[in-house]
Amino acid sequence: MNLNVINIKELGGILPAGTTALRGQEMRTFSTIENAFLTIENGKIAGFGTMDEFSQNDHQTLDISGQCVMPAFVDSHSHLVYAGTREEEFNLRLQGASYEEIAAAGGGILNSAGRVATTPQEDMMAQSLRRLERLVAYGTGTIEVKSGYGLDAENELKMLRTIKDMNALGQATLIPTFLAAHAVPAWAKEQGLNDASYTKYMLDACLPTIQKEELAQFLDGFIERDYFKLDALQHLIEASKASGLPLKIHVNQFYDIGGIQMAVAAGALSVDHLEVMTSEAMQSLHGSNTIATLLPSCSYFLGIPYAPARELIENDTIVALATDYNPGSSPGGNMQLVCNMACAKMKMTPAEALNAATINGAAALNLSGRKGSITVGKDADLIITKPIPSLNYLCYDFGTNHIQTTILGGHIQ
């Protein structure tokens, strides 16, 4: 569809061609034009400017007086594909059980793994598509989706094939990640595997098929004191070099065991969570191209500390925001709410939050050339708000969906 969107109250997220990510002071401005137009041709942004500069053409025209436009959100960390829900564990936590205690009793990741194993792929896909439809309505255009609830080769590949099948439907852009190290299952412990040897086994068992069928674009692992330690991370680093799949690493959610420093030294694309930070970890990220992906809705739901966004931004770190959408620690994928939490709980400004949820999220998926900003030539992945005072209002008024229309690849959803 070729389309002119006219009389835009505020068009935001405008960046020069070639901008890959924003850091430090650069994040403080979410560039906007008032009383604007934007032209879409062949699924791409073909032009934009003030209404004074608009020239009528033969494209379809959409007049949105009083409404705002910005890039669709890029959610660079999620576990969108899963089977079943875990509200019973939520109840247990409210009665005093910790995340670690629930996991030790067979809940948590192991609970979801059991459900994935017993749910037909078609059913898991149907559940996941319903979730995706809601996320698109809330303004998400691109979402990274991890495996990790399979915990054996058969079911990890089942998850990744589900993501690939969903992606072929074309509603949103799904970016698959092979989460090779999420939890050590009972069968692996019975065979004498520890966290490191299990990680090596999963990489060896899955990567040939993943590469043959093009099932993943990134590798990931849950690097934590009680999950996977630095020897497991070393296996992921070696597999990344051998396969060419960049690293996106869960790290520093509960403890600092040196995972950030090791991941940054290995050139990881992103380190995600970062609720617990030491001066050594902070220093390793200073000026680095490794992106710090923060997940405030996980902190909210688990009642754990929020990542130090303010300090990271002032540390000249590239900061992205994502949902961590998953059934155990963040059962919601609303990026508008994530932006509000980033402002209210992590002291980010609305401009910083919106940049972190668009261009820096795209950078955390190596998609800055296609997604995350209003730039001529990029994919026309856009959100049109309901009538609101300004784009900053998205970060201010929480609990309401302020998106009227999501446009993906130039197609109105």
C-alpha positions as CSV (number, residue, x, y, z in Angstrom):
1,M,0.0,0.0,0.0
2,N,1.2,3.5,-0.9
3,L,-0.1,5.9,1.7
4,N,0.2,9.5,2.8
5,V,-0.4,10.1,6.6
6,I,-1.2,13.8,6.9
7,N,-1.9,16.4,9.6
8,I,0.2,14.4,12.2
9,K,0.1,16.3,15.4
10,E,3.6,15.1,16.4
11,L,5.9,12.9,14.4
12,G,8.6,11.5,16.6
13,G,11.7,9.3,16.5
14,I,13.3,11.1,13.5
15,L,16.9,10.2,13.0
16,P,19.5,10.7,10.3
17,A,20.3,7.8,8.0
18,G,23.1,5.6,9.3
19,T,22.3,6.1,13.0
20,T,22.8,2.7,14.7
21,A,22.1,3.5,18.3
22,L,22.1,6.4,20.8
23,R,24.0,6.6,24.1
24,G,24.5,9.1,26.9
25,Q,23.4,12.6,26.1
26,E,22.2,11.5,22.7
27,M,19.3,9.7,24.3
28,R,17.9,12.8,25.9
29,T,16.2,14.0,22.6
30,F,13.4,12.1,20.9
31,S,13.4,14.2,17.7
32,T,10.0,15.4,16.6
33,I,8.2,17.5,13.9
34,E,4.8,19.1,14.6
35,N,2.0,19.3,12.0
36,A,3.7,16.7,9.9
37,F,3.1,14.3,7.1
38,L,4.7,10.9,6.3
39,T,4.6,9.0,3.0
40,I,4.8,5.2,2.7
41,E,5.7,3.6,-0.6
42,N,6.2,-0.2,-1.1
43,G,6.3,-0.8,2.6
44,K,9.0,1.7,3.3
45,I,9.2,5.3,4.6
46,A,9.5,7.3,1.5
47,G,9.4,10.9,2.9
48,F,8.2,13.1,5.7
49,G,8.2,16.7,6.8
50,T,5.9,19.5,7.8
51,M,2.5,19.9,6.2
52,D,3.8,23.1,4.5
53,E,6.2,20.8,2.5
54,F,3.5,18.2,1.6
55,S,2.7,17.8,-2.1
56,Q,-0.4,15.9,-3.1
57,N,0.1,12.7,-5.1
58,D,-2.0,9.7,-6.2
59,H,-1.5,7.7,-3.0
60,Q,-4.2,6.9,-0.6
61,T,-4.4,9.5,2.1
62,L,-5.1,9.1,5.9
63,D,-5.9,12.3,7.8
64,I,-5.1,11.9,11.5
65,S,-5.6,15.4,12.9
66,G,-4.8,15.5,16.6
67,Q,-2.9,12.2,16.6
68,C,0.8,11.3,16.8
69,V,3.0,9.0,14.9
70,M,6.3,7.3,15.9
71,P,8.2,4.1,15.0
72,A,6.6,0.8,16.2
73,F,8.3,-0.5,19.4
74,V,11.1,-3.0,19.0
75,D,11.0,-5.5,21.9
76,S,14.5,-7.0,21.9
77,H,14.0,-9.6,24.7
78,S,11.0,-11.9,25.0
79,H,10.0,-15.5,25.6
80,L,6.7,-15.0,23.7
81,V,6.4,-18.7,22.5
82,Y,5.4,-21.0,25.4
83,A,2.6,-23.3,26.5
84,G,0.2,-22.7,29.4
85,T,0.5,-20.2,32.2
86,R,1.9,-20.1,35.7
87,E,-0.5,-18.1,37.8
88,E,-0.3,-20.7,40.5
89,E,3.3,-19.8,41.1
90,F,2.4,-16.2,41.4
91,N,0.1,-17.2,44.2
92,L,3.0,-19.2,45.9
93,R,5.3,-16.2,45.7
94,L,2.6,-14.0,47.3
95,Q,2.6,-16.5,50.2
96,G,6.3,-16.2,50.7
97,A,8.1,-18.6,48.3
98,S,11.0,-17.1,46.4
99,Y,11.7,-17.5,42.7
100,E,14.6,-19.8,43.5
101,E,12.5,-21.9,45.9
102,I,9.8,-22.4,43.3
103,A,12.4,-23.4,40.7
104,A,14.0,-25.9,43.1
105,A,10.6,-27.5,43.7
106,G,10.1,-28.2,40.0
107,G,8.3,-25.0,39.1
108,G,9.6,-22.0,37.1
109,I,11.4,-22.9,33.9
110,L,11.0,-26.6,34.5
111,N,7.2,-26.2,34.8
112,S,7.1,-24.4,31.4
113,A,9.4,-27.1,29.9
114,G,7.0,-29.8,30.9
115,R,4.1,-28.0,29.2
116,V,6.0,-27.4,26.0
117,A,6.9,-31.0,25.8
118,T,3.3,-32.2,26.1
119,T,1.6,-29.5,24.0
120,P,1.3,-30.1,20.2
121,Q,3.2,-27.5,18.2
122,E,-0.1,-26.3,16.6
123,D,-1.6,-25.5,20.0
124,M,1.5,-23.8,21.2
125,M,1.6,-21.7,18.1
126,A,-2.1,-20.8,18.4
127,Q,-1.6,-19.6,22.0
128,S,1.5,-17.6,21.0
129,L,-0.3,-16.0,18.0
130,R,-3.0,-14.7,20.3
131,R,-0.4,-13.1,22.5
132,L,1.4,-11.6,19.5
133,E,-1.9,-10.1,18.2
134,R,-2.3,-8.3,21.6
135,L,1.3,-7.0,21.4
136,V,0.8,-5.6,17.9
137,A,-2.3,-3.8,19.1
138,Y,-0.2,-2.2,21.8
139,G,2.4,-1.0,19.3
140,T,5.1,-3.6,19.0
141,G,6.3,-4.2,15.4
142,T,9.4,-6.3,16.0
143,I,10.0,-8.8,18.8
144,E,12.9,-11.1,19.6
145,V,11.6,-14.5,20.7
146,K,13.7,-17.0,22.5
147,S,13.5,-20.7,22.8
148,G,14.6,-22.1,26.2
149,Y,11.5,-23.9,27.5
150,G,12.4,-27.1,25.5
151,L,15.5,-28.2,27.6
152,D,16.2,-31.0,25.2
153,A,17.1,-31.0,21.5
154,E,13.7,-32.1,20.2
155,N,11.7,-29.5,22.1
156,E,14.1,-26.6,21.6
157,L,13.9,-27.2,17.9
158,K,10.1,-27.5,18.2
159,M,10.0,-24.0,19.8
160,L,12.3,-22.5,17.1
161,R,10.2,-24.0,14.3
162,T,7.1,-22.5,15.9
163,I,8.7,-19.1,15.9
164,K,9.7,-19.6,12.2
165,D,6.2,-20.6,11.3
166,M,4.7,-17.6,13.1
167,N,7.1,-15.3,11.3
168,A,6.0,-16.6,7.9
169,L,2.5,-15.3,8.7
170,G,3.9,-11.8,8.4
171,Q,2.1,-9.9,11.1
172,A,5.1,-8.7,12.9
173,T,8.9,-9.3,12.6
174,L,9.9,-12.1,14.9
175,I,13.7,-12.5,15.6
176,P,14.5,-16.0,16.9
177,T,17.1,-16.7,19.5
178,F,18.4,-20.1,20.6
179,L,18.4,-20.0,24.4
180,A,20.7,-23.0,24.9
181,A,21.2,-22.6,28.6
182,H,18.1,-21.8,30.6
183,A,17.8,-24.5,33.3
184,V,19.4,-28.0,33.7
185,P,16.6,-30.6,33.4
186,A,16.3,-33.8,35.4
187,W,17.3,-36.0,32.6
188,A,20.6,-34.2,32.2
189,K,21.4,-34.4,36.0
190,E,20.6,-38.1,35.9
191,Q,23.2,-38.5,33.1
192,G,25.8,-36.6,35.2
193,L,25.8,-33.4,33.2
194,N,26.4,-30.1,35.1
195,D,25.5,-26.6,33.8
196,A,28.6,-26.4,31.6
197,S,28.5,-29.9,30.1
198,Y,24.7,-29.6,29.5
199,T,25.3,-26.3,27.7
200,K,27.9,-28.0,25.5
201,Y,25.6,-30.9,24.8
202,M,22.7,-28.7,23.8
203,L,24.9,-26.6,21.5
204,D,26.4,-29.6,19.8
205,A,22.9,-31.3,19.5
206,C,21.0,-28.3,18.1
207,L,23.3,-26.0,16.2
208,P,23.7,-28.1,13.0
209,T,19.9,-28.3,12.5
210,I,19.5,-24.6,13.6
211,Q,21.9,-23.5,10.9
212,K,20.6,-25.9,8.3
213,E,17.0,-24.7,8.7
214,E,17.9,-21.1,9.6
215,L,16.0,-21.3,12.9
216,A,17.9,-18.7,15.0
217,Q,19.8,-15.5,14.6
218,F,21.3,-15.3,18.1
219,L,22.6,-17.5,21.0
220,D,21.7,-16.9,24.6
221,G,22.2,-18.3,28.1
222,F,21.0,-17.6,31.6
223,I,24.3,-16.8,33.4
224,E,23.6,-16.8,37.1
225,R,25.1,-18.2,40.3
226,D,22.3,-20.8,40.6
227,Y,21.9,-21.6,36.9
228,F,24.7,-21.4,34.5
229,K,28.2,-20.2,35.5
230,L,31.2,-18.8,33.5
231,D,32.3,-22.2,32.1
232,A,28.9,-22.5,30.4
233,L,29.3,-18.9,29.1
234,Q,32.6,-19.9,27.7
235,H,30.9,-22.7,25.7
236,L,28.4,-20.1,24.4
237,I,31.2,-17.8,23.4
238,E,33.0,-20.6,21.5
239,A,29.8,-21.6,19.8
240,S,29.1,-18.1,18.8
241,K,32.5,-17.7,17.1
242,A,32.1,-21.1,15.3
243,S,28.5,-20.5,14.1
244,G,28.6,-16.7,13.5
245,L,25.5,-16.3,15.7
246,P,26.0,-13.3,18.0
247,L,25.5,-13.5,21.7
248,K,22.6,-12.0,23.7
249,I,23.1,-13.0,27.4
250,H,20.9,-13.1,30.4
251,V,23.1,-11.9,33.2
252,N,23.2,-10.1,36.6
253,Q,19.6,-10.7,37.5
254,F,20.2,-11.9,41.0
255,Y,24.0,-12.0,41.5
256,D,27.2,-10.7,39.8
257,I,29.5,-13.5,39.0
258,G,31.5,-11.7,36.3
259,G,29.3,-12.6,33.4
260,I,29.0,-9.0,32.1
261,Q,32.7,-8.5,32.0
262,M,33.2,-11.8,30.2
263,A,30.4,-11.2,27.7
264,V,31.6,-7.7,26.9
265,A,35.1,-8.9,26.4
266,A,33.7,-11.5,24.0
267,G,31.9,-8.9,22.0
268,A,28.3,-9.8,23.0
269,L,25.7,-7.8,21.2
270,S,23.7,-7.3,24.4
271,V,23.7,-8.2,28.1
272,D,20.1,-8.3,29.4
273,H,18.6,-7.9,32.9
274,L,21.4,-6.1,34.9
275,E,19.4,-5.7,38.1
276,V,22.5,-6.3,40.2
277,M,25.5,-4.2,39.1
278,T,29.0,-3.8,40.6
279,S,31.5,-1.1,39.7
280,E,33.5,-3.7,37.7
281,A,30.5,-4.6,35.6
282,M,29.6,-1.0,35.1
283,Q,33.2,-0.1,34.0
284,S,33.2,-2.9,31.5
285,L,30.2,-1.4,29.7
286,H,31.6,2.1,29.7
287,G,31.8,3.2,26.0
288,S,31.2,-0.4,24.9
289,N,29.1,-1.4,21.9
290,T,27.5,-4.1,23.9
291,I,23.9,-3.0,24.6
292,A,22.5,-3.0,28.1
293,T,18.9,-4.3,27.7
294,L,16.8,-3.5,30.8
295,L,13.6,-5.3,31.8
296,P,11.6,-3.2,34.3
297,S,8.4,-5.3,34.2
298,C,10.4,-8.3,35.4
299,S,11.6,-6.3,38.4
300,Y,8.0,-5.1,39.1
301,F,6.5,-8.6,38.9
302,L,9.2,-10.4,41.0
303,G,9.7,-7.5,43.5
304,I,13.5,-7.4,42.8
305,P,15.6,-4.3,42.3
306,Y,15.3,-2.3,39.1
307,A,18.4,-2.0,36.9
308,P,20.4,1.2,37.4
309,A,19.3,2.9,34.1
310,R,20.3,6.4,35.2
311,E,23.8,5.3,36.1
312,L,24.2,3.2,32.9
313,I,23.2,6.1,30.7
314,E,25.6,8.5,32.5
315,N,28.2,5.7,32.1
316,D,28.0,6.2,28.3
317,T,26.3,2.8,27.8
318,I,23.8,2.1,25.1
319,V,20.5,1.3,26.9
320,A,17.6,-0.6,25.4
321,L,14.2,-1.5,27.0
322,A,12.3,-4.7,26.5
323,T,9.5,-6.7,28.1
324,D,11.0,-10.1,29.0
325,Y,7.5,-11.4,28.2
326,N,7.3,-14.8,29.8
327,P,4.9,-16.9,31.9
328,G,6.9,-16.8,35.1
329,S,8.5,-13.4,35.8
330,S,7.0,-11.0,33.3
331,P,3.6,-12.2,32.0
332,G,2.9,-9.1,29.9
333,G,4.3,-7.6,26.8
334,N,3.1,-4.0,26.8
335,M,6.0,-1.7,25.7
336,Q,4.0,1.4,26.7
337,L,3.9,0.1,30.3
338,V,7.6,-0.8,30.1
339,C,8.3,2.8,29.1
340,N,6.3,4.1,32.0
341,M,8.1,1.8,34.5
342,A,11.4,3.0,33.1
343,C,10.5,6.5,33.8
344,A,8.8,6.0,37.2
345,K,11.1,3.4,38.6
346,M,14.4,3.8,36.8
347,K,14.4,7.6,36.5
348,M,14.7,7.6,32.7
349,T,13.1,10.6,30.9
350,P,10.3,9.9,28.4
351,A,12.7,10.7,25.5
352,E,15.3,8.2,26.8
353,A,12.6,5.6,27.3
354,L,11.2,6.0,23.8
355,N,14.7,5.9,22.2
356,A,15.5,2.8,24.3
357,A,12.3,1.1,23.1
358,T,12.8,1.9,19.4
359,I,16.3,2.6,17.9
360,N,18.3,1.0,20.7
361,G,16.0,-2.0,20.7
362,A,16.6,-2.3,17.0
363,A,20.4,-2.1,17.6
364,A,20.1,-4.9,20.1
365,L,18.8,-7.1,17.2
366,N,21.2,-5.8,14.6
367,L,18.3,-4.1,12.9
368,S,19.1,-0.4,13.0
369,G,19.3,-0.3,9.3
370,R,15.6,-1.3,8.9
371,K,13.8,-0.6,12.2
372,G,13.4,1.8,15.1
373,S,13.3,5.3,13.7
374,I,11.6,7.6,11.2
375,T,14.2,7.6,8.5
376,V,13.7,7.5,4.7
377,G,14.2,3.9,3.4
378,K,13.4,2.1,6.6
379,D,10.5,-0.3,7.0
380,A,7.2,1.5,7.5
381,D,6.6,0.0,10.9
382,L,4.7,2.8,12.7
383,I,2.2,3.4,15.4
384,I,-0.6,6.0,15.2
385,T,-1.8,7.1,18.6
386,K,-5.2,8.0,19.7
387,P,-5.6,11.7,20.3
388,I,-3.1,12.5,23.0
389,P,-1.3,15.7,24.1
390,S,2.1,14.5,22.9
391,L,4.3,11.4,22.5
392,N,5.6,11.9,26.0
393,Y,2.1,11.1,27.2
394,L,2.7,7.4,26.3
395,C,5.2,7.3,29.2
396,Y,3.0,9.2,31.6
397,D,-0.5,7.8,31.5
398,F,-0.2,4.1,32.2
399,G,-2.9,1.4,32.2
400,T,-4.5,2.5,28.9
401,N,-3.7,1.5,25.4
402,H,-3.0,4.8,23.6
403,I,-2.4,3.2,20.2
404,Q,-5.1,3.4,17.6
405,T,-3.4,1.9,14.6
406,T,-0.3,-0.2,14.1
407,I,1.2,-0.2,10.6
408,L,3.7,-3.0,9.8
409,G,5.6,-3.0,6.5
410,G,3.2,-0.4,5.2
411,H,0.1,-2.5,6.0
412,I,-2.5,-1.4,8.5
413,Q,-3.1,-4.1,11.0
